Amino acid sequence: MPLSENPSWVLDPSMYTTRVLEPAYMSNEYFFPLPSTHIIDAGPRISPDGTTLLLNASKLDVITKFSTTRNIGDSPDNSVQSQELAYGALVSFLDFAAHEVPNEYPHAKSSGLQTLFKVLLSYVYFLHRSKSPMELHGLTSSTSTALERLVKNFIETLDQSLVSEISKTMKEKLLLALDQVKRKHPTETWGNDTQPDTDLTADDTTNNSTTPRLNSEHPKLTKSQAVEHVRRESALRTLEFYLSATALLPLKYFTTQSGFLGLGPASLLEGDTIFLIPGGSTPIIFAHIDNVLRRKIVDLRRRVGKKGLGGKIPSTEDLEKQIHELEARIGEKDGYQLVGEAYVEGVMQGEVVDSLESQIRRIDIF
């Protein structure tokens, strides 16, 4: 009995051709995780019965924690539902930054918080890869201020809410979560969002006619300080714009057993394995067959006694029979199902090639 009607590696033609909501880097050959292996896979081969893809790959790591990008940075309206969605995404993001992201990211020797933002904005780095690293660094160098501003803006929205008790609880938990992030990342520049906003852009600072305007809007700043403030505001607004765009995509950001940070499809779960394929353009996430079976069992147990499609309650006897059949199959095969492609910071430019090349082995994909 197959795990699904079609093998996981057989793509839905409509999704494959339209690439709906697929981040750009996942379909481009700029990134090569294993660029120096020069290994030509004799396969991939397909089993005689057409159900199994035989693939050469090297295991990178296992996903341990994840959270969704949906609704991060959203500006909720006064409705309770809108506020709860935006609040849940923001608190999850803060908790993830406080408990799963180190102060220094070991796989790139960079700020952990800035690395998290870089992962979320990975498609931006792909689109603007022709720019210098310093220009791109400007997007994430103000992440601490951007995070404080996200919380500040959300609290301002809550202050206008009619549901005062709910708003008060949300504000308290948000400020507590932000405080935990600050403690985890003490080397970041916190409390720097003190100057008034300006509607000038970085390009405006090259025009001498803007000098009086700069001086009038920032009377306590020198011209050079005011120019720097405008540039920082421009970077912050760009960062906020791209972050809000990420919030529309069905993706999850995650961390692994070895502390890698990455971005992948919304279907990824804890325990999924990341592999690198010789000649592949991006890391691939697979779910082990045993984990897939266990998840199906959990889903079936949840359905016991509950209404299904059409309002009918499925037979408990039938569900128990399916559960028993699935339990009997655990451990039968050592293979995987395809979950999707991923961006993993510290891997995309072939940084781990030397350590993983010797571990390449054949795996079965069902």
Number of C-alpha atoms within 10 A of each C-alpha: 7 8 14 8 7 12 17 20 16 12 12 10 9 9 11 11 9 9 13 10 11 17 21 13 20 20 13 12 11 14 20 20 25 27 17 13 15 9 12 9 13 8 11 10 14 14 11 7 6 10 17 20 23 17 20 20 24 23 19 21 19 21 22 17 17 23 19 20 25 22 22 23 26 22 16 19 14 15 11 15 11 14 21 15 15 19 26 16 20 25 20 18 23 23 19 20 23 21 11 19 24 17 22 16 20 14 16 14 10 12 19 23 26 22 26 26 18 22 21 23 19 21 19 20 17 16 11 12 13 9 10 9 11 9 12 17 14 17 24 22 23 21 24 21 19 22 20 17 17 17 21 15 15 21 20 11 16 23 15 12 18 12 13 12 9 14 19 15 10 20 19 11 13 23 17 15 21 21 14 16 23 20 12 19 21 10 12 19 14 16 10 11 15 7 10 9 12 13 9 16 16 17 10 16 19 11 9 9 10 14 15 12 12 23 15 11 13 19 12 10 14 12 16 11 13 20 23 14 20 22 19 19 23 20 24 21 15 14 22 19 12 16 20 18 17 22 18 14 18 15 23 21 24 26 23 22 12 13 18 21 27 25 25 26 20 18 10 25 21 15 17 22 22 24 22 26 23 23 18 15 22 26 28 22 27 23 22 21 22 19 17 16 20 16 13 17 20 11 12 15 16 10 16 17 13 13 11 11 7 6 8 10 13 15 13 15 10 11 17 15 12 15 19 12 14 18 15 10 14 15 11 9 11 12 18 24 22 20 22 19 23 24 25 24 20 19 23 19 17 15 16 16 18 12 10 17 19 10 12 16 12 14 17 21 22 23
